[in-house]
Amino acid sequence: MVVEAPETMKVISAHDRCDRCIAKAVYMVVFNNGDLYFCAHHFREHEDSFMEVALDIFDETDEVLVNPESLE
């Protein structure tokens, strides 16, 4: 199940990075034994597996469209 975080609740910070590469994380996948962060590319690569075993999936791809200057 993919859960979109409400606008007021951001789970992924600007400093979180993909656990497979150095790209900014836009997905957080919650498992029984911990959380993993993924960029869009690596999430899509393994999405089917995540759907089978994840407790929750937080999708913050909307953050990619935010103007970085507005965050300062």
PQR file with spaces between the fields and no chain letter, atoms N, CA, C, O and H, PARSE charges and radii, in Angstrom:
ATOM       1  N    MET     1       0.837   -1.168    0.000 -0.4000 1.5000
ATOM       2  CA   MET     1       0.000    0.000    0.000 -0.0000 2.0000
ATOM       3  C    MET     1       0.889    1.240    0.000  0.5500 1.7000
ATOM       4  O    MET     1       1.756    1.372    0.865 -0.5500 1.4000
ATOM       5  N    VAL     2       0.697    2.134   -0.933 -0.4000 1.5000
ATOM       6  CA   VAL     2       1.430    3.396   -0.993 -0.0000 2.0000
ATOM       7  C    VAL     2       0.604    4.445   -0.271  0.5500 1.7000
ATOM       8  O    VAL     2      -0.580    4.626   -0.557 -0.5500 1.4000
ATOM       9  H    VAL     2      -0.007    2.027   -1.636  0.4000 1.0000
ATOM      10  N    VAL     3       1.240    5.135    0.668 -0.4000 1.5000
ATOM      11  CA   VAL     3       0.571    6.159    1.455 -0.0000 2.0000
ATOM      12  C    VAL     3       1.209    7.501    1.136  0.5500 1.7000
ATOM      13  O    VAL     3       2.421    7.663    1.271 -0.5500 1.4000
ATOM      14  H    VAL     3       2.202    4.989    0.900  0.4000 1.0000
ATOM      15  N    GLU     4       0.401    8.456    0.715 -0.4000 1.5000
ATOM      16  CA   GLU     4       0.923    9.798    0.483 -0.0000 2.0000
ATOM      17  C    GLU     4       0.789   10.583    1.771  0.5500 1.7000
ATOM      18  O    GLU     4      -0.301   10.689    2.333 -0.5500 1.4000
ATOM      19  H    GLU     4      -0.584    8.324    0.606  0.4000 1.0000
ATOM      20  N    ALA     5       1.904   11.135    2.238 -0.4000 1.5000
ATOM      21  CA   ALA     5       1.893   11.903    3.484 -0.0000 2.0000
ATOM      22  C    ALA     5       1.142   13.211    3.253  0.5500 1.7000
ATOM      23  O    ALA     5       1.319   13.852    2.218 -0.5500 1.4000
ATOM      24  H    ALA     5       2.789   11.049    1.782  0.4000 1.0000
ATOM      25  N    PRO     6       0.305   13.610    4.211 -0.5600 1.5000
ATOM      26  CA   PRO     6      -0.376   14.905    4.083  0.2800 2.0000
ATOM      27  C    PRO     6       0.654   16.034    3.975  0.5500 1.7000
ATOM      28  O    PRO     6       1.791   15.892    4.427 -0.5500 1.4000
ATOM      29  N    GLU     7       0.250   17.142    3.380 -0.4000 1.5000
ATOM      30  CA   GLU     7       1.182   18.251    3.162 -0.0000 2.0000
ATOM      31  C    GLU     7       1.841   18.727    4.444  0.5500 1.7000
ATOM      32  O    GLU     7       3.000   19.143    4.419 -0.5500 1.4000
ATOM      33  H    GLU     7      -0.673   17.257    3.013  0.4000 1.0000
ATOM      34  N    THR     8       1.147   18.677    5.542 -0.4000 1.5000
ATOM      35  CA   THR     8       1.709   19.166    6.794 -0.0000 2.0000
ATOM      36  C    THR     8       2.638   18.155    7.454  0.5500 1.7000
ATOM      37  O    THR     8       3.363   18.502    8.387 -0.5500 1.4000
ATOM      38  H    THR     8       0.206   18.339    5.562  0.4000 1.0000
ATOM      39  N    MET     9       2.627   16.919    6.988 -0.4000 1.5000
ATOM      40  CA   MET     9       3.436   15.871    7.597 -0.0000 2.0000
ATOM      41  C    MET     9       4.448   15.339    6.584  0.5500 1.7000
ATOM      42  O    MET     9       4.101   14.539    5.716 -0.5500 1.4000
ATOM      43  H    MET     9       2.038   16.637    6.230  0.4000 1.0000
ATOM      44  N    LYS    10       5.676   15.775    6.696 -0.4000 1.5000
ATOM      45  CA   LYS    10       6.724   15.273    5.816 -0.0000 2.0000
ATOM      46  C    LYS    10       7.552   14.263    6.586  0.5500 1.7000
ATOM      47  O    LYS    10       8.081   14.576    7.653 -0.5500 1.4000
ATOM      48  H    LYS    10       5.958   16.425    7.401  0.4000 1.0000
ATOM      49  N    VAL    11       7.666   13.078    6.065 -0.4000 1.5000
ATOM      50  CA   VAL    11       8.385   11.993    6.716 -0.0000 2.0000
ATOM      51  C    VAL    11       9.858   12.011    6.307  0.5500 1.7000
ATOM      52  O    VAL    11      10.736   11.663    7.096 -0.5500 1.4000
ATOM      53  H    VAL    11       7.235   12.824    5.199  0.4000 1.0000
ATOM      54  N    ILE    12      10.110   12.413    5.085 -0.4000 1.5000
ATOM      55  CA   ILE    12      11.466   12.393    4.533 -0.0000 2.0000
ATOM      56  C    ILE    12      12.033   13.806    4.558  0.5500 1.7000
ATOM      57  O    ILE    12      11.418   14.742    4.047 -0.5500 1.4000
ATOM      58  H    ILE    12       9.396   12.696    4.444  0.4000 1.0000
ATOM      59  N    SER    13      13.209   13.951    5.156 -0.4000 1.5000
ATOM      60  CA   SER    13      13.821   15.282    5.219 -0.0000 2.0000
ATOM      61  C    SER    13      14.660   15.536    3.964  0.5500 1.7000
ATOM      62  O    SER    13      14.941   14.618    3.194 -0.5500 1.4000
ATOM      63  H    SER    13      13.709   13.191    5.571  0.4000 1.0000
ATOM      64  N    ALA    14      15.042   16.761    3.778 -0.4000 1.5000
ATOM      65  CA   ALA    14      15.870   17.136    2.626 -0.0000 2.0000
ATOM      66  C    ALA    14      17.240   16.477    2.673  0.5500 1.7000
ATOM      67  O    ALA    14      17.925   16.392    1.653 -0.5500 1.4000
ATOM      68  H    ALA    14      14.813   17.507    4.403  0.4000 1.0000
ATOM      69  N    HIS    15      17.641   16.014    3.841 -0.4000 1.5000
ATOM      70  CA   HIS    15      18.969   15.405    3.995 -0.0000 2.0000
ATOM      71  C    HIS    15      18.948   13.885    3.825  0.5500 1.7000
ATOM      72  O    HIS    15      20.010   13.266    3.762 -0.5500 1.4000
ATOM      73  H    HIS    15      17.084   16.083    4.669  0.4000 1.0000
ATOM      74  N    ASP    16      17.774   13.274    3.751 -0.4000 1.5000
ATOM      75  CA   ASP    16      17.688   11.820    3.586 -0.0000 2.0000
ATOM      76  C    ASP    16      18.089   11.438    2.168  0.5500 1.7000
ATOM      77  O    ASP    16      17.684   12.074    1.195 -0.5500 1.4000
ATOM      78  H    ASP    16      16.911   13.777    3.803  0.4000 1.0000
ATOM      79  N    ARG    17      18.885   10.393    2.076 -0.4000 1.5000
ATOM      80  CA   ARG    17      19.402    9.914    0.791 -0.0000 2.0000
ATOM      81  C    ARG    17      18.955    8.491    0.538  0.5500 1.7000
ATOM      82  O    ARG    17      18.669    7.736    1.467 -0.5500 1.4000
ATOM      83  H    ARG    17      19.213    9.875    2.866  0.4000 1.0000
ATOM      84  N    CYS    18      18.899    8.142   -0.718 -0.4000 1.5000
ATOM      85  CA   CYS    18      18.559    6.785   -1.143 -0.0000 2.0000
ATOM      86  C    CYS    18      19.563    5.808   -0.535  0.5500 1.7000
ATOM      87  O    CYS    18      20.764    6.078   -0.515 -0.5500 1.4000
ATOM      88  H    CYS    18      19.131    8.755   -1.473  0.4000 1.0000
ATOM      89  N    ASP    19      19.067    4.672   -0.040 -0.4000 1.5000
ATOM      90  CA   ASP    19      19.946    3.662    0.536 -0.0000 2.0000
ATOM      91  C    ASP    19      20.695    2.858   -0.525  0.5500 1.7000
ATOM      92  O    ASP    19      21.529    2.020   -0.182 -0.5500 1.4000
ATOM      93  H    ASP    19      18.092    4.453   -0.056  0.4000 1.0000
ATOM      94  N    ARG    20      20.411    3.098   -1.808 -0.4000 1.5000
ATOM      95  CA   ARG    20      21.113    2.415   -2.889 -0.0000 2.0000
ATOM      96  C    ARG    20      22.095    3.323   -3.633  0.5500 1.7000
ATOM      97  O    ARG    20      23.046    2.841   -4.248 -0.5500 1.4000
ATOM      98  H    ARG    20      19.734    3.778   -2.087  0.4000 1.0000
ATOM      99  N    CYS    21      21.865    4.629   -3.576 -0.4000 1.5000
ATOM     100  CA   CYS    21      22.751    5.572   -4.268 -0.0000 2.0000
ATOM     101  C    CYS    21      22.756    6.881   -3.473  0.5500 1.7000
ATOM     102  O    CYS    21      22.257    6.910   -2.348 -0.5500 1.4000
ATOM     103  H    CYS    21      21.093    5.021   -3.076  0.4000 1.0000
ATOM     104  N    ILE    22      23.297    7.940   -4.020 -0.4000 1.5000
ATOM     105  CA   ILE    22      23.387    9.195   -3.272 -0.0000 2.0000
ATOM     106  C    ILE    22      22.275   10.200   -3.621  0.5500 1.7000
ATOM     107  O    ILE    22      22.312   11.346   -3.173 -0.5500 1.4000
ATOM     108  H    ILE    22      23.702    7.916   -4.934  0.4000 1.0000
ATOM     109  N    ALA    23      21.304    9.774   -4.410 -0.4000 1.5000
ATOM     110  CA   ALA    23      20.216   10.671   -4.802 -0.0000 2.0000
ATOM     111  C    ALA    23      19.317   10.989   -3.600  0.5500 1.7000
ATOM     112  O    ALA    23      19.290   10.241   -2.623 -0.5500 1.4000
ATOM     113  H    ALA    23      21.274    8.843   -4.774  0.4000 1.0000
ATOM     114  N    LYS    24      18.590   12.096   -3.684 -0.4000 1.5000
ATOM     115  CA   LYS    24      17.649   12.462   -2.629 -0.0000 2.0000
ATOM     116  C    LYS    24      16.554   11.403   -2.530  0.5500 1.7000
ATOM     117  O    LYS    24      16.004   10.972   -3.544 -0.5500 1.4000
ATOM     118  H    LYS    24      18.612   12.703   -4.478  0.4000 1.0000
ATOM     119  N    ALA    25      16.247   10.995   -1.322 -0.4000 1.5000
ATOM     120  CA   ALA    25      15.186   10.015   -1.100 -0.0000 2.0000
ATOM     121  C    ALA    25      13.824   10.672   -1.281  0.5500 1.7000
ATOM     122  O    ALA    25      13.595   11.778   -0.792 -0.5500 1.4000
ATOM     123  H    ALA    25      16.694   11.345   -0.499  0.4000 1.0000
ATOM     124  N    VAL    26      12.930   10.000   -1.974 -0.4000 1.5000
ATOM     125  CA   VAL    26      11.561   10.475   -2.125 -0.0000 2.0000
ATOM     126  C    VAL    26      10.551    9.410   -1.691  0.5500 1.7000
ATOM     127  O    VAL    26       9.349    9.672   -1.670 -0.5500 1.4000
ATOM     128  H    VAL    26      13.116    9.101   -2.372  0.4000 1.0000
ATOM     129  N    TYR    27      11.025    8.225   -1.347 -0.4000 1.5000
ATOM     130  CA   TYR    27      10.180    7.151   -0.816 -0.0000 2.0000
ATOM     131  C    TYR    27      10.806    6.624    0.468  0.5500 1.7000
ATOM     132  O    TYR    27      12.025    6.480    0.562 -0.5500 1.4000
ATOM     133  H    TYR    27      12.002    8.012   -1.364  0.4000 1.0000
ATOM     134  N    MET    28       9.967    6.340    1.453 -0.4000 1.5000
ATOM     135  CA   MET    28      10.405    5.634    2.647 -0.0000 2.0000
ATOM     136  C    MET    28       9.565    4.374    2.739  0.5500 1.7000
ATOM     137  O    MET    28       8.335    4.436    2.758 -0.5500 1.4000
ATOM     138  H    MET    28       8.977    6.457    1.377  0.4000 1.0000
ATOM     139  N    VAL    29      10.236    3.230    2.796 -0.4000 1.5000
ATOM     140  CA   VAL    29       9.557    1.943    2.872 -0.0000 2.0000
ATOM     141  C    VAL    29       9.751    1.407    4.291  0.5500 1.7000
ATOM     142  O    VAL    29      10.880    1.260    4.760 -0.5500 1.4000
ATOM     143  H    VAL    29      11.235    3.180    2.781  0.4000 1.0000
ATOM     144  N    VAL    30       8.647    1.119    4.961 -0.4000 1.5000
ATOM     145  CA   VAL    30       8.686    0.668    6.348 -0.0000 2.0000
ATOM     146  C    VAL    30       8.538   -0.851    6.382  0.5500 1.7000
ATOM     147  O    VAL    30       7.579   -1.413    5.852 -0.5500 1.4000
ATOM     148  H    VAL    30       7.731    1.239    4.580  0.4000 1.0000
ATOM     149  N    PHE    31       9.508   -1.496    7.018 -0.4000 1.5000
ATOM     150  CA   PHE    31       9.493   -2.947    7.189 -0.0000 2.0000
ATOM     151  C    PHE    31       9.421   -3.272    8.674  0.5500 1.7000
ATOM     152  O    PHE    31       9.559   -2.379    9.510 -0.5500 1.4000
ATOM     153  H    PHE    31      10.286   -1.040    7.449  0.4000 1.0000
ATOM     154  N    ASN    32       9.206   -4.538    9.013 -0.4000 1.5000
ATOM     155  CA   ASN    32       9.188   -4.969   10.418 -0.0000 2.0000
ATOM     156  C    ASN    32      10.474   -4.624   11.140  0.5500 1.7000
ATOM     157  O    ASN    32      10.450   -4.287   12.323 -0.5500 1.4000
ATOM     158  H    ASN    32       9.094   -5.264    8.334  0.4000 1.0000
ATOM     159  N    ASN    33      11.594   -4.703   10.446 -0.4000 1.5000
ATOM     160  CA   ASN    33      12.898   -4.509   11.095 -0.0000 2.0000
ATOM     161  C    ASN    33      13.541   -3.160   10.806  0.5500 1.7000
ATOM     162  O    ASN    33      14.731   -2.991   11.075 -0.5500 1.4000
ATOM     163  H    ASN    33      11.613   -4.977    9.484  0.4000 1.0000
ATOM     164  N    GLY    34      12.810   -2.206   10.275 -0.4000 1.5000
ATOM     165  CA   GLY    34      13.364   -0.874   10.036 -0.0000 2.0000
ATOM     166  C    GLY    34      12.853   -0.243    8.756  0.5500 1.7000
ATOM     167  O    GLY    34      12.051   -0.826    8.028 -0.5500 1.4000
ATOM     168  H    GLY    34      11.844   -2.343   10.057  0.4000 1.0000
ATOM     169  N    ASP    35      13.336    0.959    8.502 -0.4000 1.5000
ATOM     170  CA   ASP    35      12.922    1.726    7.330 -0.0000 2.0000
ATOM     171  C    ASP    35      14.066    1.824    6.335  0.5500 1.7000
ATOM     172  O    ASP    35      15.236    1.850    6.714 -0.5500 1.4000
ATOM     173  H    ASP    35      13.989    1.432    9.094  0.4000 1.0000
ATOM     174  N    LEU    36      13.712    1.878    5.053 -0.4000 1.5000
ATOM     175  CA   LEU    36      14.689    2.127    3.999 -0.0000 2.0000
ATOM     176  C    LEU    36      14.198    3.296    3.163  0.5500 1.7000
ATOM     177  O    LEU    36      12.996    3.479    2.970 -0.5500 1.4000
ATOM     178  H    LEU    36      12.761    1.856    4.744  0.4000 1.0000
ATOM     179  N    TYR    37      15.145    4.084    2.668 -0.4000 1.5000
ATOM     180  CA   TYR    37      14.841    5.253    1.847 -0.0000 2.0000
ATOM     181  C    TYR    37      15.302    4.994    0.424  0.5500 1.7000
ATOM     182  O    TYR    37      16.344    4.377    0.201 -0.5500 1.4000
ATOM     183  H    TYR    37      16.121    3.936    2.824  0.4000 1.0000
ATOM     184  N    PHE    38      14.507    5.478   -0.555 -0.4000 1.5000
ATOM     185  CA   PHE    38      14.834    5.240   -1.955 -0.0000 2.0000
ATOM     186  C    PHE    38      14.544    6.464   -2.806  0.5500 1.7000
ATOM     187  O    PHE    38      13.608    7.218   -2.540 -0.5500 1.4000
ATOM     188  H    PHE    38      13.661    5.980   -0.374  0.4000 1.0000
ATOM     189  N    CYS    39      15.362    6.647   -3.834 -0.4000 1.5000
ATOM     190  CA   CYS    39      15.065    7.620   -4.883 -0.0000 2.0000
ATOM     191  C    CYS    39      13.969    6.992   -5.756  0.5500 1.7000
ATOM     192  O    CYS    39      13.657    5.812   -5.600 -0.5500 1.4000
ATOM     193  H    CYS    39      16.123    6.034   -4.049  0.4000 1.0000
ATOM     194  N    ALA    40      13.398    7.758   -6.650 -0.4000 1.5000
ATOM     195  CA   ALA    40      12.313    7.245   -7.486 -0.0000 2.0000
ATOM     196  C    ALA    40      12.780    6.079   -8.351  0.5500 1.7000
ATOM     197  O    ALA    40      12.060    5.093   -8.509 -0.5500 1.4000
ATOM     198  H    ALA    40      13.652    8.717   -6.776  0.4000 1.0000
ATOM     199  N    HIS    41      13.979    6.188   -8.909 -0.4000 1.5000
ATOM     200  CA   HIS    41      14.509    5.138   -9.786 -0.0000 2.0000
ATOM     201  C    HIS    41      14.615    3.804   -9.059  0.5500 1.7000
ATOM     202  O    HIS    41      14.123    2.790   -9.553 -0.5500 1.4000
ATOM     203  H    HIS    41      14.564    6.989   -8.781  0.4000 1.0000
ATOM     204  N    HIS    42      15.247    3.795   -7.900 -0.4000 1.5000
ATOM     205  CA   HIS    42      15.445    2.537   -7.181 -0.0000 2.0000
ATOM     206  C    HIS    42      14.141    2.015   -6.561  0.5500 1.7000
ATOM     207  O    HIS    42      13.974    0.805   -6.410 -0.5500 1.4000
ATOM     208  H    HIS    42      15.647    4.619   -7.499  0.4000 1.0000
ATOM     209  N    PHE    43      13.228    2.909   -6.206 -0.4000 1.5000
ATOM     210  CA   PHE    43      11.930    2.449   -5.715 -0.0000 2.0000
ATOM     211  C    PHE    43      11.199    1.708   -6.822  0.5500 1.7000
ATOM     212  O    PHE    43      10.708    0.600   -6.610 -0.5500 1.4000
ATOM     213  H    PHE    43      13.364    3.892   -6.329  0.4000 1.0000
ATOM     214  N    ARG    44      11.122    2.316   -8.007 -0.4000 1.5000
ATOM     215  CA   ARG    44      10.414    1.678   -9.127 -0.0000 2.0000
ATOM     216  C    ARG    44      11.056    0.351   -9.505  0.5500 1.7000
ATOM     217  O    ARG    44      10.358   -0.586   -9.891 -0.5500 1.4000
ATOM     218  H    ARG    44      11.521    3.217   -8.180  0.4000 1.0000
ATOM     219  N    GLU    45      12.368    0.263   -9.398 -0.4000 1.5000
ATOM     220  CA   GLU    45      13.087   -0.968   -9.733 -0.0000 2.0000
ATOM     221  C    GLU    45      12.653   -2.141   -8.841  0.5500 1.7000
ATOM     222  O    GLU    45      12.635   -3.289   -9.285 -0.5500 1.4000
ATOM     223  H    GLU    45      12.934    1.025   -9.084  0.4000 1.0000
ATOM     224  N    HIS    46      12.306   -1.846   -7.592 -0.4000 1.5000
ATOM     225  CA   HIS    46      11.971   -2.903   -6.624 -0.0000 2.0000
ATOM     226  C    HIS    46      10.542   -2.804   -6.097  0.5500 1.7000
ATOM     227  O    HIS    46      10.196   -3.471   -5.122 -0.5500 1.4000
ATOM     228  H    HIS    46      12.321   -0.914   -7.231  0.4000 1.0000
ATOM     229  N    GLU    47       9.724   -1.993   -6.721 -0.4000 1.5000
ATOM     230  CA   GLU    47       8.381   -1.709   -6.214 -0.0000 2.0000
ATOM     231  C    GLU    47       7.544   -2.963   -5.985  0.5500 1.7000
ATOM     232  O    GLU    47       6.872   -3.068   -4.959 -0.5500 1.4000
ATOM     233  H    GLU    47      10.004   -1.452   -7.513  0.4000 1.0000
ATOM     234  N    ASP    48       7.568   -3.905   -6.904 -0.4000 1.5000
ATOM     235  CA   ASP    48       6.752   -5.118   -6.757 -0.0000 2.0000
ATOM     236  C    ASP    48       7.121   -5.890   -5.496  0.5500 1.7000
ATOM     237  O    ASP    48       6.239   -6.391   -4.798 -0.5500 1.4000
ATOM     238  H    ASP    48       8.113   -3.820   -7.738  0.4000 1.0000
ATOM     239  N    SER    49       8.405   -5.991   -5.200 -0.4000 1.5000
ATOM     240  CA   SER    49       8.852   -6.687   -3.988 -0.0000 2.0000
ATOM     241  C    SER    49       8.397   -5.947   -2.738  0.5500 1.7000
ATOM     242  O    SER    49       7.979   -6.571   -1.762 -0.5500 1.4000
ATOM     243  H    SER    49       9.122   -5.584   -5.767  0.4000 1.0000
ATOM     244  N    PHE    50       8.479   -4.612   -2.763 -0.4000 1.5000
ATOM     245  CA   PHE    50       8.070   -3.818   -1.613 -0.0000 2.0000
ATOM     246  C    PHE    50       6.584   -4.005   -1.323  0.5500 1.7000
ATOM     247  O    PHE    50       6.182   -4.102   -0.164 -0.5500 1.4000
ATOM     248  H    PHE    50       8.819   -4.105   -3.556  0.4000 1.0000
ATOM     249  N    MET    51       5.778   -4.055   -2.362 -0.4000 1.5000
ATOM     250  CA   MET    51       4.329   -4.188   -2.191 -0.0000 2.0000
ATOM     251  C    MET    51       3.972   -5.476   -1.459  0.5500 1.7000
ATOM     252  O    MET    51       2.960   -5.535   -0.760 -0.5500 1.4000
ATOM     253  H    MET    51       6.104   -3.976   -3.305  0.4000 1.0000
ATOM     254  N    GLU    52       4.791   -6.494   -1.615 -0.4000 1.5000
ATOM     255  CA   GLU    52       4.517   -7.789   -0.991 -0.0000 2.0000
ATOM     256  C    GLU    52       4.866   -7.811    0.494  0.5500 1.7000
ATOM     257  O    GLU    52       4.204   -8.507    1.264 -0.5500 1.4000
ATOM     258  H    GLU    52       5.613   -6.445   -2.183  0.4000 1.0000
ATOM     259  N    VAL    53       5.900   -7.059    0.920 -0.4000 1.5000
ATOM     260  CA   VAL    53       6.401   -7.213    2.293 -0.0000 2.0000
ATOM     261  C    VAL    53       6.387   -5.947    3.145  0.5500 1.7000
ATOM     262  O    VAL    53       6.536   -6.043    4.363 -0.5500 1.4000
ATOM     263  H    VAL    53       6.437   -6.493    0.295  0.4000 1.0000
ATOM     264  N    ALA    54       6.217   -4.791    2.566 -0.4000 1.5000
ATOM     265  CA   ALA    54       6.289   -3.541    3.328 -0.0000 2.0000
ATOM     266  C    ALA    54       5.053   -3.345    4.199  0.5500 1.7000
ATOM     267  O    ALA    54       3.942   -3.719    3.822 -0.5500 1.4000
ATOM     268  H    ALA    54       6.096   -4.713    1.577  0.4000 1.0000
ATOM     269  N    LEU    55       5.267   -2.753    5.367 -0.4000 1.5000
ATOM     270  CA   LEU    55       4.148   -2.377    6.230 -0.0000 2.0000
ATOM     271  C    LEU    55       3.499   -1.094    5.724  0.5500 1.7000
ATOM     272  O    LEU    55       2.274   -0.979    5.708 -0.5500 1.4000
ATOM     273  H    LEU    55       6.169   -2.449    5.674  0.4000 1.0000
ATOM     274  N    ASP    56       4.320   -0.130    5.312 -0.4000 1.5000
ATOM     275  CA   ASP    56       3.868    1.153    4.761 -0.0000 2.0000
ATOM     276  C    ASP    56       4.886    1.648    3.758  0.5500 1.7000
ATOM     277  O    ASP    56       6.066    1.304    3.824 -0.5500 1.4000
ATOM     278  H    ASP    56       5.315   -0.223    5.325  0.4000 1.0000
ATOM     279  N    ILE    57       4.415    2.459    2.830 -0.4000 1.5000
ATOM     280  CA   ILE    57       5.299    3.124    1.870 -0.0000 2.0000
ATOM     281  C    ILE    57       4.870    4.581    1.820  0.5500 1.7000
ATOM     282  O    ILE    57       3.716    4.889    1.520 -0.5500 1.4000
ATOM     283  H    ILE    57       3.456    2.739    2.776  0.4000 1.0000
ATOM     284  N    PHE    58       5.804    5.470    2.115 -0.4000 1.5000
ATOM     285  CA   PHE    58       5.533    6.903    2.068 -0.0000 2.0000
ATOM     286  C    PHE    58       6.110    7.471    0.778  0.5500 1.7000
ATOM     287  O    PHE    58       7.293    7.305    0.478 -0.5500 1.4000
ATOM     288  H    PHE    58       6.741    5.220    2.359  0.4000 1.0000
ATOM     289  N    ASP    59       5.255    8.138    0.029 -0.4000 1.5000
ATOM     290  CA   ASP    59       5.613    8.702   -1.272 -0.0000 2.0000
ATOM     291  C    ASP    59       5.647   10.222   -1.147  0.5500 1.7000
ATOM     292  O    ASP    59       4.617   10.860   -0.929 -0.5500 1.4000
ATOM     293  H    ASP    59       4.295    8.273    0.272  0.4000 1.0000
ATOM     294  N    GLU    60       6.835   10.788   -1.287 -0.4000 1.5000
ATOM     295  CA   GLU    60       6.954   12.246   -1.242 -0.0000 2.0000
ATOM     296  C    GLU    60       7.561   12.770   -2.544  0.5500 1.7000
ATOM     297  O    GLU    60       8.364   13.703   -2.536 -0.5500 1.4000
ATOM     298  H    GLU    60       7.671   10.270   -1.465  0.4000 1.0000
ATOM     299  N    THR    61       7.168   12.160   -3.652 -0.4000 1.5000
ATOM     300  CA   THR    61       7.666   12.618   -4.942 -0.0000 2.0000
ATOM     301  C    THR    61       7.212   14.034   -5.262  0.5500 1.7000
ATOM     302  O    THR    61       7.819   14.704   -6.097 -0.5500 1.4000
ATOM     303  H    THR    61       6.516   11.402   -3.659  0.4000 1.0000
ATOM     304  N    ASP    62       6.150   14.497   -4.607 -0.4000 1.5000
ATOM     305  CA   ASP    62       5.700   15.877   -4.816 -0.0000 2.0000
ATOM     306  C    ASP    62       6.755   16.884   -4.387  0.5500 1.7000
ATOM     307  O    ASP    62       6.772   18.010   -4.885 -0.5500 1.4000
ATOM     308  H    ASP    62       5.657   13.953   -3.928  0.4000 1.0000
ATOM     309  N    GLU    63       7.636   16.495   -3.468 -0.4000 1.5000
ATOM     310  CA   GLU    63       8.697   17.391   -2.995 -0.0000 2.0000
ATOM     311  C    GLU    63       9.705   17.715   -4.092  0.5500 1.7000
ATOM     312  O    GLU    63      10.376   18.744   -4.020 -0.5500 1.4000
ATOM     313  H    GLU    63       7.622   15.581   -3.064  0.4000 1.0000
ATOM     314  N    VAL    64       9.824   16.874   -5.087 -0.4000 1.5000
ATOM     315  CA   VAL    64      10.783   17.091   -6.176 -0.0000 2.0000
ATOM     316  C    VAL    64      10.415   18.361   -6.937  0.5500 1.7000
ATOM     317  O    VAL    64      11.290   19.029   -7.488 -0.5500 1.4000
ATOM     318  H    VAL    64       9.278   16.038   -5.146  0.4000 1.0000
ATOM     319  N    LEU    65       9.146   18.693   -6.971 -0.4000 1.5000
ATOM     320  CA   LEU    65       8.675   19.844   -7.736 -0.0000 2.0000
ATOM     321  C    LEU    65       8.769   21.164   -6.974  0.5500 1.7000
ATOM     322  O    LEU    65       8.531   22.227   -7.548 -0.5500 1.4000
ATOM     323  H    LEU    65       8.434   18.151   -6.524  0.4000 1.0000
ATOM     324  N    VAL    66       9.106   21.108   -5.715 -0.4000 1.5000
ATOM     325  CA   VAL    66       9.206   22.316   -4.903 -0.0000 2.0000
ATOM     326  C    VAL    66      10.439   23.118   -5.291  0.5500 1.7000
ATOM     327  O    VAL    66      11.513   22.553   -5.496 -0.5500 1.4000
ATOM     328  H    VAL    66       9.300   20.245   -5.248  0.4000 1.0000
ATOM     329  N    ASN    67      10.286   24.420   -5.392 -0.4000 1.5000
ATOM     330  CA   ASN    67      11.392   25.311   -5.689 -0.0000 2.0000
ATOM     331  C    ASN    67      12.339   25.316   -4.467  0.5500 1.7000
ATOM     332  O    ASN    67      11.912   25.708   -3.381 -0.5500 1.4000
ATOM     333  H    ASN    67       9.414   24.879   -5.226  0.4000 1.0000
ATOM     334  N    PRO    68      13.609   24.894   -4.616 -0.5600 1.5000
ATOM     335  CA   PRO    68      14.516   24.817   -3.471  0.2800 2.0000
ATOM     336  C    PRO    68      14.702   26.155   -2.764  0.5500 1.7000
ATOM     337  O    PRO    68      14.968   26.176   -1.563 -0.5500 1.4000
ATOM     338  N    GLU    69      14.571   27.263   -3.471 -0.4000 1.5000
ATOM     339  CA   GLU    69      14.750   28.574   -2.864 -0.0000 2.0000
ATOM     340  C    GLU    69      13.629   28.877   -1.878  0.5500 1.7000
ATOM     341  O    GLU    69      13.818   29.663   -0.950 -0.5500 1.4000
ATOM     342  H    GLU    69      14.356   27.246   -4.448  0.4000 1.0000
ATOM     343  N    SER    70      12.453   28.257   -2.073 -0.4000 1.5000
ATOM     344  CA   SER    70      11.344   28.510   -1.158 -0.0000 2.0000
ATOM     345  C    SER    70      11.537   27.803    0.178  0.5500 1.7000
ATOM     346  O    SER    70      10.812   28.088    1.131 -0.5500 1.4000
ATOM     347  H    SER    70      12.299   27.619   -2.827  0.4000 1.0000
ATOM     348  N    LEU    71      12.493   26.891    0.267 -0.4000 1.5000
ATOM     349  CA   LEU    71      12.742   26.157    1.501 -0.0000 2.0000
ATOM     350  C    LEU    71      13.719   26.894    2.426  0.5500 1.7000
ATOM     351  O    LEU    71      13.870   26.520    3.589 -0.5500 1.4000
ATOM     352  H    LEU    71      13.082   26.659   -0.508  0.4000 1.0000
ATOM     353  N    GLU    72      14.365   27.912    1.927 -0.4000 1.5000
ATOM     354  CA   GLU    72      15.368   28.631    2.729 -0.0000 2.0000
ATOM     355  C    GLU    72      14.728   29.604    3.683  0.5500 1.7000
ATOM     356  O    GLU    72      15.427   30.288    4.429 -0.5500 1.4000
ATOM     357  H    GLU    72      14.242   28.216    0.983  0.4000 1.0000
